[in-house]
């Protein structure tokens, strides 16, 4: 019987509930999780690093300076040679907002080569890794779970709209999340502008990556009086008001592999409009959302128009059911098996 496994999450971003919720479930299974473990070569060489598995989540978040970048590379290579226990969850295949795209792309390729196995959130990512990247080691699918129960969900639509000063009878489209170039918020504003319904509202909520993006969004939004913006970080307790006020949540992404924001919208039982790319169609069907092709001109507008006469009440029920279909316990069970295999093969 294998003893308690100790796993190091690299990097550890507790502001993101993904890792916190996963850690909680892994703890229940008897595993110890250390966030941002000390990558000490000396401790590793003398067998005192304390880690059975080194689990990389977002490679671009493991360093800030060139010296740290070099240290991470050397240490990961040492773990591969001495323990063969590096695991990578492929949240994304690109760091879209990266300040150093070439360096980060190279780091991802190195992490892939050093990993004894990979974890992905959908079959699409698994296929890409095999067919395009030629990855031949095990790839495990752990479906991204929901955030039901993590954020407050106590208000009605009427209460939420009063709080946000939104018309009770308006069709409200919501964008929620960080605002970065690849998120396509500017595309959404332009597409919404083609909607003839004068009573519809588009609410753009989230923190922009920088002042330039904030200025672009504000300038575009000012051209349509139906568009409202709240371009700032939203506290956990306030999140419920925006999702409860919305009829539909729109994610106009140009690129992605998976989306925690999508799972958050489904957790609140919100119908969604999402691009038919990567793993997203594995989480959203015609029963709970509307898919569009971001490469097809006018298709986002088509999806928004379709939403105005879709059976949104039933889609909301189905969205919640989809959110309930995957649990953090199931995700943790996949990780448990991955870790057991990694330790057994080390």
C-alpha positions in Angstrom: 0.0 0.0 0.0 1.5 3.3 -1.1 1.9 5.9 1.6 0.7 9.5 1.4 1.8 11.2 -1.8 3.1 14.8 -1.6 2.5 16.9 -4.7 3.9 20.3 -5.5 1.7 22.7 -7.5 3.7 25.0 -9.7 2.8 27.8 -9.8 0.3 28.2 -7.0 -2.3 30.8 -7.7 -4.8 30.7 -4.7 -6.8 33.6 -6.2 -7.9 31.1 -8.8 -10.4 28.7 -7.1 -9.4 25.9 -9.5 -6.3 25.0 -7.6 -7.9 25.5 -4.2 -10.9 23.3 -4.9 -8.7 20.6 -6.5 -6.3 20.7 -3.5 -9.3 20.3 -1.1 -10.4 17.1 -2.9 -6.9 15.7 -3.1 -6.5 16.3 0.6 -9.6 14.2 1.2 -8.0 11.4 -0.8 -5.0 11.5 1.6 -2.6 13.5 -0.6 -0.6 16.5 0.6 -0.4 19.5 -1.8 2.3 22.1 -1.5 1.9 25.4 -3.4 5.0 26.8 -5.0 7.4 24.3 -3.6 11.0 25.4 -3.2 12.8 24.2 -6.3 16.1 23.5 -4.6 18.6 21.6 -6.6 20.6 20.8 -3.5 17.6 19.4 -1.7 16.7 17.4 -4.8 20.2 16.0 -5.2 20.4 14.8 -1.5 16.8 13.4 -1.7 15.3 15.9 0.7 13.0 17.8 -1.7 9.9 16.2 -0.2 8.0 15.9 -3.4 6.7 12.7 -4.9 5.2 14.5 -7.9 6.0 18.0 -9.3 2.8 19.2 -11.0 3.1 22.1 -13.4 0.0 24.0 -14.2 0.9 27.2 -16.0 4.5 27.2 -17.2 4.6 30.9 -18.0 3.8 31.6 -14.3 6.8 29.8 -13.0 9.3 32.7 -13.5 9.6 36.5 -13.7 13.2 37.1 -14.5 15.6 35.5 -17.0 17.6 34.0 -14.1 14.4 32.4 -12.6 13.6 31.1 -16.1 17.0 29.4 -16.3 16.6 28.0 -12.8 13.2 26.5 -13.6 14.5 24.9 -16.7 17.5 23.3 -14.9 15.4 22.1 -12.0 12.6 20.6 -14.1 15.3 18.7 -16.1 16.8 17.5 -12.9 13.4 16.2 -11.7 12.9 14.4 -15.0 16.3 12.7 -14.8 16.3 11.9 -11.1 12.6 11.2 -10.5 10.7 11.2 -13.8 7.8 12.7 -11.8 6.9 15.9 -13.7 3.2 16.2 -14.6 1.7 19.0 -16.7 -1.9 20.1 -16.9 -2.3 21.6 -20.3 -4.7 24.4 -19.5 -3.6 26.2 -22.6 -1.3 25.5 -25.5 -0.5 29.2 -25.9 0.1 32.0 -23.4 -1.9 34.4 -25.4 -1.1 37.5 -23.3 2.5 36.6 -22.8 5.1 39.4 -22.7 7.7 36.9 -24.0 5.8 34.6 -26.5 8.9 32.9 -28.0 10.4 32.2 -24.6 7.1 30.9 -23.2 6.5 28.8 -26.3 9.9 27.2 -25.9 9.3 26.6 -22.1 6.0 24.9 -22.9 7.7 22.6 -25.4 10.4 21.7 -22.8 7.8 21.0 -20.1 6.0 18.8 -22.5 9.2 16.8 -23.2 10.0 16.5 -19.5 6.6 15.4 -18.4 5.9 11.7 -17.7 2.3 12.3 -18.5 -0.2 15.1 -19.3 -3.6 16.1 -17.9 -6.1 17.8 -20.2 -9.7 19.0 -19.9 -11.1 17.6 -23.1 -10.6 15.1 -25.9 -9.8 17.9 -28.4 -6.7 18.9 -26.5 -5.6 15.2 -26.2 -6.0 14.8 -30.0 -4.0 18.0 -30.7 -1.2 16.9 -28.4 -1.0 13.5 -30.2 -1.5 14.5 -33.8 0.2 17.9 -33.9 2.7 17.7 -31.2 3.5 14.0 -31.4 3.2 13.4 -27.7 3.5 9.6 -27.0 3.3 9.3 -23.3 0.0 9.0 -21.4 -2.6 11.8 -21.6 -5.4 11.8 -19.1 -8.7 13.7 -19.5 -10.0 15.3 -16.3 -13.2 17.2 -17.1 -13.2 20.7 -15.7 -15.6 20.9 -12.8 -18.0 23.7 -11.9 -17.9 26.4 -9.3 -21.3 25.5 -7.7 -21.1 26.4 -4.0 -17.9 28.4 -4.2 -19.4 31.8 -4.9 -22.5 33.3 -3.3 -25.8 32.6 -5.1 -28.6 34.1 -3.0 -30.3 36.7 -5.2 -33.0 36.6 -7.7 -32.9 38.2 -11.2 -35.1 41.0 -10.0 -32.9 41.7 -7.0 -29.8 41.6 -9.2 -31.2 44.0 -11.8 -32.3 46.4 -9.1 -28.8 46.3 -7.7 -27.2 47.0 -11.1 -29.9 49.4 -12.2 -30.8 47.3 -15.2 -34.3 47.3 -16.8 -36.5 44.4 -15.5 -37.7 43.6 -19.0 -34.5 43.9 -21.0 -32.6 41.1 -22.6 -29.2 41.3 -20.9 -26.1 39.9 -22.6 -23.1 39.6 -20.2 -19.4 39.3 -20.8 -17.6 38.4 -17.6 -13.9 37.9 -17.1 -10.5 39.4 -17.7 -10.3 41.5 -20.8 -7.4 40.6 -22.9 -6.7 40.7 -26.7 -7.5 37.1 -27.3 -10.9 37.3 -25.5 -12.5 39.2 -28.4 -14.4 41.8 -26.4 -14.1 44.3 -29.2 -15.5 41.7 -31.6 -18.5 41.3 -29.2 -19.2 45.1 -29.1 -19.2 45.3 -32.8 -21.4 42.2 -33.2 -23.9 43.4 -30.6 -24.2 46.7 -32.5 -25.9 44.8 -35.2 -28.7 43.7 -32.9 -31.9 45.7 -33.8 -33.5 45.3 -30.3 -33.3 48.8 -28.8 -34.1 47.5 -25.3 -31.3 44.9 -25.2 -28.3 45.5 -23.0 -24.7 44.3 -23.2 -22.9 44.5 -19.9 -19.1 44.1 -20.2 -17.6 43.2 -16.8 -14.0 42.5 -15.9 -10.5 43.8 -15.4 -8.7 44.9 -18.5 -5.1 43.6 -19.1 -3.8 47.2 -19.4 -4.9 50.8 -19.9 -4.7 50.6 -23.7 -7.3 47.8 -23.8 -9.4 49.6 -21.3 -9.4 52.7 -23.5 -10.3 50.7 -26.6 -13.2 49.0 -24.9 -14.5 52.2 -23.4 -14.2 54.0 -26.7 -16.1 51.3 -28.6 -18.7 50.9 -25.9 -19.5 54.6 -26.0 -20.8 54.3 -29.6 -23.8 52.3 -28.4 -26.0 53.6 -25.5 -27.2 50.0 -24.8 -23.7 48.9 -23.7 -22.6 49.2 -20.1 -19.2 48.6 -18.7 -17.7 47.8 -15.3 -14.0 47.5 -16.1 -12.6 46.5 -12.7 -11.9 43.5 -10.6 -15.2 42.0 -9.2 -15.1 40.7 -5.6 -16.3 37.2 -5.0 -19.4 38.3 -3.2 -20.4 40.6 -6.0 -20.1 38.0 -8.8 -23.6 36.6 -8.3 -25.3 39.9 -9.2 -23.9 40.0 -12.7 -24.7 36.4 -13.6 -28.2 36.5 -12.0 -29.0 39.6 -13.9 -28.0 38.1 -17.3 -30.2 36.2 -19.8 -27.2 35.0 -21.8 -23.5 35.1 -21.1 -21.2 35.6 -24.2 -17.6 34.5 -24.5 -16.3 35.9 -27.8 -12.9 34.2 -27.5 -10.7 34.2 -30.5 -8.5 31.4 -29.0 -8.6 29.1 -26.0 -8.3 25.5 -25.0 -10.7 25.5 -22.0 -12.5 28.2 -19.9 -13.1 28.5 -16.2 -15.3 31.5 -16.9 -17.5 29.2 -19.0 -17.8 26.8 -16.1 -18.7 29.7 -13.8 -21.5 30.8 -16.1 -22.9 27.2 -16.3 -22.7 27.0 -12.5 -25.1 29.9 -12.3 -27.4 28.2 -14.8 -26.7 30.8 -17.6 -27.2 29.9 -21.3 -24.0 30.8 -23.1 -22.7 31.9 -26.5 -19.2 30.4 -27.1 -16.9 29.7 -30.0 -16.9 26.2 -31.5 -13.2 25.8 -30.8 -11.0 23.5 -28.8 -12.8 21.7 -25.9 -15.7 24.2 -25.5 -18.2 22.1 -27.6 -17.5 19.2 -25.2 -19.0 21.3 -22.4 -21.8 23.2 -24.2 -24.5 21.7 -26.5 -27.5 23.2 -28.3 -29.5 22.4 -25.2 -27.5 24.9 -23.1 -25.9 27.4 -25.5 -25.2 28.6 -29.0 -21.9 28.0 -30.8 -20.3 30.3 -33.3 -17.3 30.2 -35.6 -14.9 33.0 -34.7 -13.2 32.8 -38.1 -16.5 33.2 -40.0 -17.4 36.9 -40.5 -20.7 37.8 -38.9 -21.2 34.5 -37.1 -21.0 36.0 -33.6 -23.8 38.4 -34.7 -25.8 35.5 -35.9 -25.4 33.8 -32.6 -26.5 36.9 -30.7 -29.6 37.2 -32.9 -30.4 33.6 -32.5 -30.3 34.0 -28.7 -33.1 36.6 -28.8 -35.6 33.9 -29.8 -34.1 30.9 -28.2 -35.8 29.0 -25.3 -33.6 30.5 -22.7 -35.5 29.3 -19.7 -35.1 25.7 -20.6 -31.5 26.3 -21.7 -30.8 27.8 -18.3 -32.0 24.6 -16.6 -29.8 22.5 -18.9 -26.8 24.8 -18.3 -27.0 24.1 -14.6 -27.4 20.3 -15.2 -24.2 20.4 -17.3 -22.4 22.2 -14.5 -23.5 19.5 -12.1 -22.4 16.7 -14.4 -18.7 17.0 -13.3 -17.4 17.1 -9.8 -14.1 18.1 -8.2 -14.1 14.6 -6.6 -14.1 13.1 -10.0 -11.3 15.4 -11.1 -9.3 14.5 -8.0 -9.7 10.8 -8.7 -8.1 11.2 -12.1 -5.3 13.2 -10.6 -4.9 10.5 -7.9 -4.4 7.8 -10.6 -2.0 10.0 -12.5 0.1 10.6 -9.3 0.1 6.9 -8.3 1.3 6.0 -11.8 4.0 8.7 -11.7 5.3 7.5 -8.4 5.1 3.9 -9.4 7.1 4.5 -12.6 9.7 6.8 -11.0 
